[in-house]
């Protein structure tokens, strides 16, 4: 794990914790994964691992964005099963 030299300022990396908490209202399984990665951001910054923090931040953002996509897919599939294929928009 690469560490920053002593005295060198680390870049600010967003953790996206607020968005991860808000995404709990949309799709809680993906939001829990996002919260885990969001929590890793600060832990990695505390040990001067800016690269690892940036990766954790991107993964948190991915899972936050995946929530609405998962909900949309399940909604379309549910509507297709419940009302038949004819009820889906063409």
PyMOL Python script that loads the backbone (N, CA, C, O; Angstrom):
from pymol import cmd

cmd.read_pdbstr("""\
ATOM      1  N   UNK A   1       0.849  -1.160   0.000  1.00  0.00           N
ATOM      2  CA  UNK A   1       0.000   0.000   0.000  1.00  0.00           C
ATOM      3  C   UNK A   1       0.901   1.232   0.000  1.00  0.00           C
ATOM      4  O   UNK A   1       1.672   1.435   0.938  1.00  0.00           O
ATOM      5  N   UNK A   2       0.809   2.060  -1.052  1.00  0.00           N
ATOM      6  CA  UNK A   2       1.651   3.257  -1.105  1.00  0.00           C
ATOM      7  C   UNK A   2       1.215   4.290  -0.073  1.00  0.00           C
ATOM      8  O   UNK A   2       0.024   4.523   0.128  1.00  0.00           O
ATOM      9  N   UNK A   3       2.176   4.888   0.561  1.00  0.00           N
ATOM     10  CA  UNK A   3       1.896   5.920   1.560  1.00  0.00           C
ATOM     11  C   UNK A   3       2.486   7.249   1.093  1.00  0.00           C
ATOM     12  O   UNK A   3       3.503   7.295   0.402  1.00  0.00           O
ATOM     13  N   UNK A   4       1.824   8.309   1.487  1.00  0.00           N
ATOM     14  CA  UNK A   4       2.332   9.638   1.159  1.00  0.00           C
ATOM     15  C   UNK A   4       3.503   9.964   2.085  1.00  0.00           C
ATOM     16  O   UNK A   4       3.494   9.594   3.259  1.00  0.00           O
ATOM     17  N   UNK A   5       4.500  10.652   1.555  1.00  0.00           N
ATOM     18  CA  UNK A   5       5.616  11.057   2.417  1.00  0.00           C
ATOM     19  C   UNK A   5       5.138  11.982   3.523  1.00  0.00           C
ATOM     20  O   UNK A   5       4.118  12.658   3.387  1.00  0.00           O
ATOM     21  N   UNK A   6       5.880  12.005   4.613  1.00  0.00           N
ATOM     22  CA  UNK A   6       5.527  12.841   5.760  1.00  0.00           C
ATOM     23  C   UNK A   6       5.569  14.308   5.334  1.00  0.00           C
ATOM     24  O   UNK A   6       6.525  14.755   4.700  1.00  0.00           O
ATOM     25  N   UNK A   7       4.533  15.038   5.686  1.00  0.00           N
ATOM     26  CA  UNK A   7       4.477  16.462   5.377  1.00  0.00           C
ATOM     27  C   UNK A   7       3.790  16.779   4.063  1.00  0.00           C
ATOM     28  O   UNK A   7       3.576  17.952   3.756  1.00  0.00           O
ATOM     29  N   UNK A   8       3.440  15.779   3.285  1.00  0.00           N
ATOM     30  CA  UNK A   8       2.769  16.007   2.011  1.00  0.00           C
ATOM     31  C   UNK A   8       1.260  15.947   2.242  1.00  0.00           C
ATOM     32  O   UNK A   8       0.748  15.006   2.847  1.00  0.00           O
ATOM     33  N   UNK A   9       0.568  16.960   1.752  1.00  0.00           N
ATOM     34  CA  UNK A   9      -0.886  17.019   1.932  1.00  0.00           C
ATOM     35  C   UNK A   9      -1.556  16.003   1.017  1.00  0.00           C
ATOM     36  O   UNK A   9      -1.229  15.898  -0.165  1.00  0.00           O
ATOM     37  N   UNK A  10      -2.494  15.262   1.583  1.00  0.00           N
ATOM     38  CA  UNK A  10      -3.247  14.291   0.796  1.00  0.00           C
ATOM     39  C   UNK A  10      -4.419  14.979   0.120  1.00  0.00           C
ATOM     40  O   UNK A  10      -4.979  15.927   0.669  1.00  0.00           O
ATOM     41  N   UNK A  11      -4.799  14.513  -1.070  1.00  0.00           N
ATOM     42  CA  UNK A  11      -5.956  15.116  -1.739  1.00  0.00           C
ATOM     43  C   UNK A  11      -7.239  14.778  -0.997  1.00  0.00           C
ATOM     44  O   UNK A  11      -7.337  13.751  -0.325  1.00  0.00           O
ATOM     45  N   UNK A  12      -8.217  15.660  -1.132  1.00  0.00           N
ATOM     46  CA  UNK A  12      -9.520  15.407  -0.507  1.00  0.00           C
ATOM     47  C   UNK A  12     -10.273  14.383  -1.346  1.00  0.00           C
ATOM     48  O   UNK A  12     -10.417  14.553  -2.557  1.00  0.00           O
ATOM     49  N   UNK A  13     -10.749  13.333  -0.715  1.00  0.00           N
ATOM     50  CA  UNK A  13     -11.525  12.302  -1.397  1.00  0.00           C
ATOM     51  C   UNK A  13     -12.900  12.261  -0.750  1.00  0.00           C
ATOM     52  O   UNK A  13     -13.017  12.107   0.466  1.00  0.00           O
ATOM     53  N   UNK A  14     -13.948  12.399  -1.573  1.00  0.00           N
ATOM     54  CA  UNK A  14     -15.318  12.386  -1.045  1.00  0.00           C
ATOM     55  C   UNK A  14     -15.713  10.968  -0.689  1.00  0.00           C
ATOM     56  O   UNK A  14     -15.407  10.027  -1.421  1.00  0.00           O
ATOM     57  N   UNK A  15     -16.392  10.814   0.434  1.00  0.00           N
ATOM     58  CA  UNK A  15     -16.803   9.475   0.865  1.00  0.00           C
ATOM     59  C   UNK A  15     -18.210   9.113   0.386  1.00  0.00           C
ATOM     60  O   UNK A  15     -18.536   7.929   0.310  1.00  0.00           O
ATOM     61  N   UNK A  16     -19.045  10.089   0.063  1.00  0.00           N
ATOM     62  CA  UNK A  16     -20.415   9.880  -0.406  1.00  0.00           C
ATOM     63  C   UNK A  16     -21.297   9.204   0.643  1.00  0.00           C
ATOM     64  O   UNK A  16     -22.243   8.502   0.287  1.00  0.00           O
ATOM     65  N   UNK A  17     -21.004   9.401   1.922  1.00  0.00           N
ATOM     66  CA  UNK A  17     -21.800   8.780   2.983  1.00  0.00           C
ATOM     67  C   UNK A  17     -23.238   9.304   2.949  1.00  0.00           C
ATOM     68  O   UNK A  17     -24.179   8.530   3.126  1.00  0.00           O
ATOM     69  N   UNK A  18     -23.412  10.578   2.730  1.00  0.00           N
ATOM     70  CA  UNK A  18     -24.758  11.158   2.692  1.00  0.00           C
ATOM     71  C   UNK A  18     -25.613  10.544   1.590  1.00  0.00           C
ATOM     72  O   UNK A  18     -26.772  10.196   1.816  1.00  0.00           O
ATOM     73  N   UNK A  19     -25.038  10.412   0.399  1.00  0.00           N
ATOM     74  CA  UNK A  19     -25.775   9.790  -0.700  1.00  0.00           C
ATOM     75  C   UNK A  19     -26.047   8.317  -0.419  1.00  0.00           C
ATOM     76  O   UNK A  19     -27.102   7.796  -0.783  1.00  0.00           O
ATOM     77  N   UNK A  20     -25.102   7.652   0.225  1.00  0.00           N
ATOM     78  CA  UNK A  20     -25.306   6.238   0.563  1.00  0.00           C
ATOM     79  C   UNK A  20     -26.460   6.091   1.554  1.00  0.00           C
ATOM     80  O   UNK A  20     -27.271   5.172   1.436  1.00  0.00           O
ATOM     81  N   UNK A  21     -26.531   6.991   2.525  1.00  0.00           N
ATOM     82  CA  UNK A  21     -27.638   6.943   3.481  1.00  0.00           C
ATOM     83  C   UNK A  21     -28.967   7.248   2.795  1.00  0.00           C
ATOM     84  O   UNK A  21     -29.977   6.603   3.080  1.00  0.00           O
ATOM     85  N   UNK A  22     -28.969   8.215   1.905  1.00  0.00           N
ATOM     86  CA  UNK A  22     -30.186   8.560   1.181  1.00  0.00           C
ATOM     87  C   UNK A  22     -30.629   7.414   0.262  1.00  0.00           C
ATOM     88  O   UNK A  22     -31.824   7.199   0.061  1.00  0.00           O
ATOM     89  N   UNK A  23     -29.667   6.693  -0.284  1.00  0.00           N
ATOM     90  CA  UNK A  23     -30.022   5.595  -1.184  1.00  0.00           C
ATOM     91  C   UNK A  23     -30.636   4.419  -0.437  1.00  0.00           C
ATOM     92  O   UNK A  23     -31.171   3.507  -1.067  1.00  0.00           O
ATOM     93  N   UNK A  24     -30.570   4.422   0.899  1.00  0.00           N
ATOM     94  CA  UNK A  24     -31.255   3.390   1.679  1.00  0.00           C
ATOM     95  C   UNK A  24     -32.761   3.415   1.410  1.00  0.00           C
ATOM     96  O   UNK A  24     -33.432   2.390   1.522  1.00  0.00           O
ATOM     97  N   UNK A  25     -33.283   4.581   1.059  1.00  0.00           N
ATOM     98  CA  UNK A  25     -34.710   4.706   0.766  1.00  0.00           C
ATOM     99  C   UNK A  25     -35.080   4.105  -0.580  1.00  0.00           C
ATOM    100  O   UNK A  25     -36.239   3.758  -0.810  1.00  0.00           O
ATOM    101  N   UNK A  26     -34.103   3.981  -1.470  1.00  0.00           N
ATOM    102  CA  UNK A  26     -34.370   3.498  -2.819  1.00  0.00           C
ATOM    103  C   UNK A  26     -34.188   1.986  -2.909  1.00  0.00           C
ATOM    104  O   UNK A  26     -35.104   1.269  -3.312  1.00  0.00           O
ATOM    105  N   UNK A  27     -33.022   1.510  -2.537  1.00  0.00           N
ATOM    106  CA  UNK A  27     -32.709   0.084  -2.653  1.00  0.00           C
ATOM    107  C   UNK A  27     -31.694  -0.264  -1.571  1.00  0.00           C
ATOM    108  O   UNK A  27     -30.497  -0.032  -1.738  1.00  0.00           O
ATOM    109  N   UNK A  28     -32.174  -0.821  -0.462  1.00  0.00           N
ATOM    110  CA  UNK A  28     -31.306  -1.024   0.692  1.00  0.00           C
ATOM    111  C   UNK A  28     -30.174  -2.026   0.458  1.00  0.00           C
ATOM    112  O   UNK A  28     -29.111  -1.839   1.051  1.00  0.00           O
ATOM    113  N   UNK A  29     -30.318  -3.079  -0.364  1.00  0.00           N
ATOM    114  CA  UNK A  29     -29.162  -3.978  -0.521  1.00  0.00           C
ATOM    115  C   UNK A  29     -27.956  -3.288  -1.153  1.00  0.00           C
ATOM    116  O   UNK A  29     -26.829  -3.466  -0.689  1.00  0.00           O
ATOM    117  N   UNK A  30     -28.179  -2.509  -2.200  1.00  0.00           N
ATOM    118  CA  UNK A  30     -27.049  -1.814  -2.815  1.00  0.00           C
ATOM    119  C   UNK A  30     -26.564  -0.669  -1.924  1.00  0.00           C
ATOM    120  O   UNK A  30     -25.381  -0.329  -1.941  1.00  0.00           O
ATOM    121  N   UNK A  31     -27.463  -0.080  -1.154  1.00  0.00           N
ATOM    122  CA  UNK A  31     -27.079   1.009  -0.252  1.00  0.00           C
ATOM    123  C   UNK A  31     -26.164   0.503   0.858  1.00  0.00           C
ATOM    124  O   UNK A  31     -25.246   1.213   1.268  1.00  0.00           O
ATOM    125  N   UNK A  32     -26.398  -0.706   1.345  1.00  0.00           N
ATOM    126  CA  UNK A  32     -25.516  -1.256   2.380  1.00  0.00           C
ATOM    127  C   UNK A  32     -24.105  -1.468   1.841  1.00  0.00           C
ATOM    128  O   UNK A  32     -23.125  -1.201   2.537  1.00  0.00           O
ATOM    129  N   UNK A  33     -24.001  -1.942   0.615  1.00  0.00           N
ATOM    130  CA  UNK A  33     -22.681  -2.111  -0.001  1.00  0.00           C
ATOM    131  C   UNK A  33     -22.017  -0.743  -0.158  1.00  0.00           C
ATOM    132  O   UNK A  33     -20.823  -0.594   0.103  1.00  0.00           O
ATOM    133  N   UNK A  34     -22.795   0.258  -0.585  1.00  0.00           N
ATOM    134  CA  UNK A  34     -22.258   1.612  -0.740  1.00  0.00           C
ATOM    135  C   UNK A  34     -21.791   2.174   0.600  1.00  0.00           C
ATOM    136  O   UNK A  34     -20.763   2.849   0.663  1.00  0.00           O
ATOM    137  N   UNK A  35     -22.531   1.906   1.665  1.00  0.00           N
ATOM    138  CA  UNK A  35     -22.129   2.382   2.992  1.00  0.00           C
ATOM    139  C   UNK A  35     -20.824   1.740   3.449  1.00  0.00           C
ATOM    140  O   UNK A  35     -19.998   2.396   4.083  1.00  0.00           O
ATOM    141  N   UNK A  36     -20.640   0.485   3.136  1.00  0.00           N
ATOM    142  CA  UNK A  36     -19.387  -0.189   3.505  1.00  0.00           C
ATOM    143  C   UNK A  36     -18.214   0.485   2.802  1.00  0.00           C
ATOM    144  O   UNK A  36     -17.206   0.800   3.435  1.00  0.00           O
ATOM    145  N   UNK A  37     -18.340   0.706   1.500  1.00  0.00           N
ATOM    146  CA  UNK A  37     -17.250   1.362   0.763  1.00  0.00           C
ATOM    147  C   UNK A  37     -17.065   2.810   1.206  1.00  0.00           C
ATOM    148  O   UNK A  37     -15.934   3.290   1.288  1.00  0.00           O
ATOM    149  N   UNK A  38     -18.164   3.513   1.494  1.00  0.00           N
ATOM    150  CA  UNK A  38     -18.057   4.896   1.956  1.00  0.00           C
ATOM    151  C   UNK A  38     -17.328   4.972   3.294  1.00  0.00           C
ATOM    152  O   UNK A  38     -16.575   5.913   3.545  1.00  0.00           O
ATOM    153  N   UNK A  39     -17.551   3.988   4.142  1.00  0.00           N
ATOM    154  CA  UNK A  39     -16.846   3.945   5.417  1.00  0.00           C
ATOM    155  C   UNK A  39     -15.368   3.649   5.270  1.00  0.00           C
ATOM    156  O   UNK A  39     -14.569   4.045   6.118  1.00  0.00           O
ATOM    157  N   UNK A  40     -14.997   2.963   4.214  1.00  0.00           N
ATOM    158  CA  UNK A  40     -13.592   2.647   3.990  1.00  0.00           C
ATOM    159  C   UNK A  40     -12.782   3.849   3.548  1.00  0.00           C
ATOM    160  O   UNK A  40     -11.561   3.866   3.698  1.00  0.00           O
ATOM    161  N   UNK A  41     -13.457   4.865   2.999  1.00  0.00           N
ATOM    162  CA  UNK A  41     -12.731   6.034   2.483  1.00  0.00           C
ATOM    163  C   UNK A  41     -11.951   6.716   3.600  1.00  0.00           C
ATOM    164  O   UNK A  41     -10.745   6.924   3.469  1.00  0.00           O
ATOM    165  N   UNK A  42     -12.614   7.065   4.684  1.00  0.00           N
ATOM    166  CA  UNK A  42     -11.930   7.760   5.775  1.00  0.00           C
ATOM    167  C   UNK A  42     -10.897   6.866   6.441  1.00  0.00           C
ATOM    168  O   UNK A  42      -9.834   7.341   6.840  1.00  0.00           O
ATOM    169  N   UNK A  43     -11.194   5.585   6.564  1.00  0.00           N
ATOM    170  CA  UNK A  43     -10.230   4.661   7.168  1.00  0.00           C
ATOM    171  C   UNK A  43      -8.952   4.590   6.342  1.00  0.00           C
ATOM    172  O   UNK A  43      -7.856   4.522   6.898  1.00  0.00           O
ATOM    173  N   UNK A  44      -9.087   4.606   5.033  1.00  0.00           N
ATOM    174  CA  UNK A  44      -7.900   4.572   4.167  1.00  0.00           C
ATOM    175  C   UNK A  44      -7.156   5.905   4.179  1.00  0.00           C
ATOM    176  O   UNK A  44      -5.928   5.934   4.090  1.00  0.00           O
ATOM    177  N   UNK A  45      -7.893   7.001   4.288  1.00  0.00           N
ATOM    178  CA  UNK A  45      -7.218   8.300   4.364  1.00  0.00           C
ATOM    179  C   UNK A  45      -6.442   8.427   5.678  1.00  0.00           C
ATOM    180  O   UNK A  45      -5.401   9.083   5.722  1.00  0.00           O
ATOM    181  N   UNK A  46      -6.946   7.802   6.749  1.00  0.00           N
ATOM    182  CA  UNK A  46      -6.253   7.862   8.038  1.00  0.00           C
ATOM    183  C   UNK A  46      -4.904   7.171   8.010  1.00  0.00           C
ATOM    184  O   UNK A  46      -4.023   7.501   8.803  1.00  0.00           O
ATOM    185  N   UNK A  47      -4.729   6.209   7.103  1.00  0.00           N
ATOM    186  CA  UNK A  47      -3.432   5.535   6.983  1.00  0.00           C
ATOM    187  C   UNK A  47      -2.680   6.027   5.747  1.00  0.00           C
ATOM    188  O   UNK A  47      -1.767   5.355   5.267  1.00  0.00           O
ATOM    189  N   UNK A  48      -3.057   7.184   5.239  1.00  0.00           N
ATOM    190  CA  UNK A  48      -2.403   7.853   4.101  1.00  0.00           C
ATOM    191  C   UNK A  48      -2.480   7.046   2.813  1.00  0.00           C
ATOM    192  O   UNK A  48      -1.564   7.100   1.992  1.00  0.00           O
ATOM    193  N   UNK A  49      -3.552   6.307   2.630  1.00  0.00           N
ATOM    194  CA  UNK A  49      -3.747   5.534   1.408  1.00  0.00           C
ATOM    195  C   UNK A  49      -4.748   6.263   0.518  1.00  0.00           C
ATOM    196  O   UNK A  49      -5.925   5.906   0.462  1.00  0.00           O
ATOM    197  N   UNK A  50      -4.256   7.299  -0.182  1.00  0.00           N
ATOM    198  CA  UNK A  50      -5.134   8.117  -1.017  1.00  0.00           C
ATOM    199  C   UNK A  50      -5.660   7.333  -2.213  1.00  0.00           C
ATOM    200  O   UNK A  50      -6.800   7.535  -2.632  1.00  0.00           O
ATOM    201  N   UNK A  51      -4.853   6.455  -2.758  1.00  0.00           N
ATOM    202  CA  UNK A  51      -5.294   5.659  -3.908  1.00  0.00           C
ATOM    203  C   UNK A  51      -6.408   4.701  -3.482  1.00  0.00           C
ATOM    204  O   UNK A  51      -7.419   4.581  -4.174  1.00  0.00           O
ATOM    205  N   UNK A  52      -6.230   4.029  -2.366  1.00  0.00           N
ATOM    206  CA  UNK A  52      -7.265   3.132  -1.866  1.00  0.00           C
ATOM    207  C   UNK A  52      -8.537   3.876  -1.503  1.00  0.00           C
ATOM    208  O   UNK A  52      -9.638   3.364  -1.705  1.00  0.00           O
ATOM    209  N   UNK A  53      -8.390   5.087  -0.965  1.00  0.00           N
ATOM    210  CA  UNK A  53      -9.559   5.904  -0.626  1.00  0.00           C
ATOM    211  C   UNK A  53     -10.313   6.305  -1.881  1.00  0.00           C
ATOM    212  O   UNK A  53     -11.544   6.295  -1.899  1.00  0.00           O
ATOM    213  N   UNK A  54      -9.585   6.657  -2.924  1.00  0.00           N
ATOM    214  CA  UNK A  54     -10.225   7.038  -4.183  1.00  0.00           C
ATOM    215  C   UNK A  54     -10.976   5.849  -4.798  1.00  0.00           C
ATOM    216  O   UNK A  54     -12.072   6.012  -5.333  1.00  0.00           O
ATOM    217  N   UNK A  55     -10.379   4.659  -4.716  1.00  0.00           N
ATOM    218  CA  UNK A  55     -11.040   3.460  -5.241  1.00  0.00           C
ATOM    219  C   UNK A  55     -12.303   3.159  -4.446  1.00  0.00           C
ATOM    220  O   UNK A  55     -13.344   2.855  -5.028  1.00  0.00           O
ATOM    221  N   UNK A  56     -12.219   3.240  -3.120  1.00  0.00           N
ATOM    222  CA  UNK A  56     -13.393   2.995  -2.280  1.00  0.00           C
ATOM    223  C   UNK A  56     -14.482   4.031  -2.563  1.00  0.00           C
ATOM    224  O   UNK A  56     -15.667   3.697  -2.561  1.00  0.00           O
ATOM    225  N   UNK A  57     -14.094   5.277  -2.803  1.00  0.00           N
ATOM    226  CA  UNK A  57     -15.055   6.325  -3.111  1.00  0.00           C
ATOM    227  C   UNK A  57     -15.779   6.043  -4.420  1.00  0.00           C
ATOM    228  O   UNK A  57     -16.994   6.215  -4.511  1.00  0.00           O
ATOM    229  N   UNK A  58     -15.035   5.612  -5.432  1.00  0.00           N
ATOM    230  CA  UNK A  58     -15.652   5.293  -6.727  1.00  0.00           C
ATOM    231  C   UNK A  58     -16.581   4.087  -6.616  1.00  0.00           C
ATOM    232  O   UNK A  58     -17.644   4.055  -7.237  1.00  0.00           O
ATOM    233  N   UNK A  59     -16.177   3.100  -5.824  1.00  0.00           N
ATOM    234  CA  UNK A  59     -17.036   1.928  -5.655  1.00  0.00           C
ATOM    235  C   UNK A  59     -18.310   2.290  -4.899  1.00  0.00           C
ATOM    236  O   UNK A  59     -19.384   1.779  -5.214  1.00  0.00           O
ATOM    237  N   UNK A  60     -18.197   3.164  -3.907  1.00  0.00           N
ATOM    238  CA  UNK A  60     -19.391   3.613  -3.190  1.00  0.00           C
ATOM    239  C   UNK A  60     -20.338   4.330  -4.150  1.00  0.00           C
ATOM    240  O   UNK A  60     -21.546   4.091  -4.129  1.00  0.00           O
ATOM    241  N   UNK A  61     -19.798   5.195  -4.980  1.00  0.00           N
ATOM    242  CA  UNK A  61     -20.630   5.930  -5.935  1.00  0.00           C
ATOM    243  C   UNK A  61     -21.276   4.984  -6.944  1.00  0.00           C
ATOM    244  O   UNK A  61     -22.421   5.196  -7.346  1.00  0.00           O
ATOM    245  N   UNK A  62     -20.552   3.942  -7.356  1.00  0.00           N
ATOM    246  CA  UNK A  62     -21.117   2.953  -8.273  1.00  0.00           C
ATOM    247  C   UNK A  62     -22.336   2.277  -7.658  1.00  0.00           C
ATOM    248  O   UNK A  62     -23.371   2.145  -8.310  1.00  0.00           O
ATOM    249  N   UNK A  63     -22.214   1.847  -6.397  1.00  0.00           N
ATOM    250  CA  UNK A  63     -23.324   1.133  -5.756  1.00  0.00           C
ATOM    251  C   UNK A  63     -24.482   2.065  -5.436  1.00  0.00           C
ATOM    252  O   UNK A  63     -25.631   1.626  -5.397  1.00  0.00           O
ATOM    253  N   UNK A  64     -24.202   3.342  -5.207  1.00  0.00           N
ATOM    254  CA  UNK A  64     -25.280   4.315  -5.019  1.00  0.00           C
ATOM    255  C   UNK A  64     -26.076   4.452  -6.320  1.00  0.00           C
ATOM    256  O   UNK A  64     -27.306   4.491  -6.302  1.00  0.00           O
ATOM    257  N   UNK A  65     -25.369   4.525  -7.435  1.00  0.00           N
ATOM    258  CA  UNK A  65     -26.035   4.660  -8.731  1.00  0.00           C
ATOM    259  C   UNK A  65     -26.702   3.356  -9.154  1.00  0.00           C
ATOM    260  O   UNK A  65     -27.667   3.385  -9.918  1.00  0.00           O
ATOM    261  N   UNK A  66     -26.216   2.225  -8.682  1.00  0.00           N
ATOM    262  CA  UNK A  66     -26.785   0.931  -9.072  1.00  0.00           C
ATOM    263  C   UNK A  66     -28.162   0.710  -8.452  1.00  0.00           C
ATOM    264  O   UNK A  66     -28.971  -0.038  -9.002  1.00  0.00           O
ATOM    265  N   UNK A  67     -28.438   1.341  -7.325  1.00  0.00           N
ATOM    266  CA  UNK A  67     -29.720   1.156  -6.646  1.00  0.00           C
ATOM    267  C   UNK A  67     -30.925   1.465  -7.509  1.00  0.00           C
ATOM    268  O   UNK A  67     -31.793   0.606  -7.664  1.00  0.00           O
ATOM    269  N   UNK A  68     -31.014   2.663  -8.080  1.00  0.00           N
ATOM    270  CA  UNK A  68     -32.169   2.971  -8.942  1.00  0.00           C
ATOM    271  C   UNK A  68     -32.254   2.077 -10.176  1.00  0.00           C
ATOM    272  O   UNK A  68     -33.350   1.773 -10.647  1.00  0.00           O
ATOM    273  N   UNK A  69     -31.107   1.658 -10.700  1.00  0.00           N
ATOM    274  CA  UNK A  69     -31.115   0.765 -11.865  1.00  0.00           C
ATOM    275  C   UNK A  69     -31.717  -0.584 -11.487  1.00  0.00           C
ATOM    276  O   UNK A  69     -32.532  -1.137 -12.226  1.00  0.00           O
ATOM    277  N   UNK A  70     -31.313  -1.110 -10.336  1.00  0.00           N
ATOM    278  CA  UNK A  70     -31.859  -2.390  -9.862  1.00  0.00           C
ATOM    279  C   UNK A  70     -33.362  -2.275  -9.641  1.00  0.00           C
ATOM    280  O   UNK A  70     -34.118  -3.169 -10.019  1.00  0.00           O
ATOM    281  N   UNK A  71     -33.793  -1.182  -9.033  1.00  0.00           N
ATOM    282  CA  UNK A  71     -35.222  -0.984  -8.790  1.00  0.00           C
ATOM    283  C   UNK A  71     -35.982  -0.906 -10.116  1.00  0.00           C
ATOM    284  O   UNK A  71     -37.061  -1.484 -10.245  1.00  0.00           O
ATOM    285  N   UNK A  72     -35.431  -0.201 -11.094  1.00  0.00           N
ATOM    286  CA  UNK A  72     -36.094  -0.079 -12.397  1.00  0.00           C
ATOM    287  C   UNK A  72     -36.207  -1.439 -13.083  1.00  0.00           C
ATOM    288  O   UNK A  72     -37.252  -1.759 -13.650  1.00  0.00           O
ATOM    289  N   UNK A  73     -35.154  -2.232 -13.037  1.00  0.00           N
ATOM    290  CA  UNK A  73     -35.184  -3.557 -13.669  1.00  0.00           C
ATOM    291  C   UNK A  73     -36.219  -4.451 -12.994  1.00  0.00           C
ATOM    292  O   UNK A  73     -37.014  -5.106 -13.667  1.00  0.00           O
ATOM    293  N   UNK A  74     -36.208  -4.476 -11.659  1.00  0.00           N
ATOM    294  CA  UNK A  74     -37.179  -5.302 -10.953  1.00  0.00           C
ATOM    295  C   UNK A  74     -38.609  -4.824 -11.188  1.00  0.00           C
ATOM    296  O   UNK A  74     -39.528  -5.640 -11.260  1.00  0.00           O
ATOM    297  N   UNK A  75     -38.808  -3.523 -11.309  1.00  0.00           N
ATOM    298  CA  UNK A  75     -40.150  -2.999 -11.582  1.00  0.00           C
ATOM    299  C   UNK A  75     -40.626  -3.433 -12.957  1.00  0.00           C
ATOM    300  O   UNK A  75     -41.771  -3.857 -13.112  1.00  0.00           O
ATOM    301  N   UNK A  76     -39.761  -3.331 -13.953  1.00  0.00           N
ATOM    302  CA  UNK A  76     -40.131  -3.742 -15.312  1.00  0.00           C
ATOM    303  C   UNK A  76     -40.429  -5.235 -15.361  1.00  0.00           C
ATOM    304  O   UNK A  76     -41.406  -5.659 -15.978  1.00  0.00           O
ATOM    305  N   UNK A  77     -39.582  -6.031 -14.708  1.00  0.00           N
ATOM    306  CA  UNK A  77     -39.808  -7.478 -14.686  1.00  0.00           C
ATOM    307  C   UNK A  77     -41.111  -7.796 -13.950  1.00  0.00           C
ATOM    308  O   UNK A  77     -41.896  -8.627 -14.406  1.00  0.00           O
ATOM    309  N   UNK A  78     -41.340  -7.134 -12.813  1.00  0.00           N
ATOM    310  CA  UNK A  78     -42.580  -7.377 -12.066  1.00  0.00           C
ATOM    311  C   UNK A  78     -43.805  -7.023 -12.898  1.00  0.00           C
ATOM    312  O   UNK A  78     -44.775  -7.779 -12.936  1.00  0.00           O
ATOM    313  N   UNK A  79     -43.759  -5.876 -13.561  1.00  0.00           N
ATOM    314  CA  UNK A  79     -44.895  -5.478 -14.386  1.00  0.00           C
ATOM    315  C   UNK A  79     -45.101  -6.450 -15.539  1.00  0.00           C
ATOM    316  O   UNK A  79     -46.239  -6.741 -15.910  1.00  0.00           O
ATOM    317  N   UNK A  80     -44.018  -6.951 -16.102  1.00  0.00           N
ATOM    318  CA  UNK A  80     -44.123  -7.905 -17.199  1.00  0.00           C
ATOM    319  C   UNK A  80     -44.721  -9.219 -16.744  1.00  0.00           C
ATOM    320  O   UNK A  80     -45.519  -9.821 -17.462  1.00  0.00           O
ATOM    321  N   UNK A  81     -44.345  -9.671 -15.556  1.00  0.00           N
ATOM    322  CA  UNK A  81     -44.889 -10.927 -15.036  1.00  0.00           C
ATOM    323  C   UNK A  81     -46.326 -10.738 -14.565  1.00  0.00           C
ATOM    324  O   UNK A  81     -47.184 -11.583 -14.820  1.00  0.00           O
ATOM    325  N   UNK A  82     -46.580  -9.653 -13.892  1.00  0.00           N
ATOM    326  CA  UNK A  82     -47.898  -9.421 -13.285  1.00  0.00           C
ATOM    327  C   UNK A  82     -48.983  -9.135 -14.324  1.00  0.00           C
ATOM    328  O   UNK A  82     -50.080  -9.690 -14.258  1.00  0.00           O
ATOM    329  N   UNK A  83     -48.666  -8.267 -15.275  1.00  0.00           N
ATOM    330  CA  UNK A  83     -49.673  -7.823 -16.230  1.00  0.00           C
ATOM    331  C   UNK A  83     -49.467  -8.391 -17.624  1.00  0.00           C
ATOM    332  O   UNK A  83     -50.253  -8.100 -18.526  1.00  0.00           O
ATOM    333  N   UNK A  84     -48.464  -9.166 -17.813  1.00  0.00           N
ATOM    334  CA  UNK A  84     -48.182  -9.741 -19.136  1.00  0.00           C
ATOM    335  C   UNK A  84     -47.307  -8.819 -19.950  1.00  0.00           C
ATOM    336  O   UNK A  84     -47.140  -7.642 -19.630  1.00  0.00           O
ATOM    337  N   UNK A  85     -46.765  -9.361 -20.984  1.00  0.00           N
ATOM    338  CA  UNK A  85     -45.839  -8.616 -21.833  1.00  0.00           C
ATOM    339  C   UNK A  85     -46.560  -7.476 -22.545  1.00  0.00           C
ATOM    340  O   UNK A  85     -45.923  -6.477 -22.878  1.00  0.00           O
ATOM    341  N   UNK A  86     -47.845  -7.587 -22.787  1.00  0.00           N
ATOM    342  CA  UNK A  86     -48.590  -6.551 -23.503  1.00  0.00           C
ATOM    343  C   UNK A  86     -48.684  -5.253 -22.707  1.00  0.00           C
ATOM    344  O   UNK A  86     -48.892  -4.192 -23.297  1.00  0.00           O
ATOM    345  N   UNK A  87     -48.538  -5.307 -21.393  1.00  0.00           N
ATOM    346  CA  UNK A  87     -48.657  -4.107 -20.572  1.00  0.00           C
ATOM    347  C   UNK A  87     -47.395  -3.264 -20.584  1.00  0.00           C
ATOM    348  O   UNK A  87     -47.434  -2.095 -20.198  1.00  0.00           O
ATOM    349  N   UNK A  88     -46.263  -3.838 -21.025  1.00  0.00           N
ATOM    350  CA  UNK A  88     -45.008  -3.078 -21.052  1.00  0.00           C
ATOM    351  C   UNK A  88     -45.023  -2.075 -22.192  1.00  0.00           C
ATOM    352  O   UNK A  88     -45.607  -2.332 -23.245  1.00  0.00           O
ATOM    353  N   UNK A  89     -44.381  -0.931 -21.982  1.00  0.00           N
ATOM    354  CA  UNK A  89     -44.349   0.070 -23.058  1.00  0.00           C
ATOM    355  C   UNK A  89     -43.538  -0.449 -24.242  1.00  0.00           C
ATOM    356  O   UNK A  89     -42.546  -1.157 -24.064  1.00  0.00           O
ATOM    357  N   UNK A  90     -43.953  -0.103 -25.412  1.00  0.00           N
ATOM    358  CA  UNK A  90     -43.290  -0.585 -26.624  1.00  0.00           C
ATOM    359  C   UNK A  90     -42.110   0.274 -26.980  1.00  0.00           C
ATOM    360  O   UNK A  90     -41.434   0.013 -27.975  1.00  0.00           O
TER     361      UNK A  90
END
""", "prot")
cmd.dss("prot")
cmd.show_as("cartoon", "prot")
cmd.util.cbc("prot")
cmd.orient("prot")
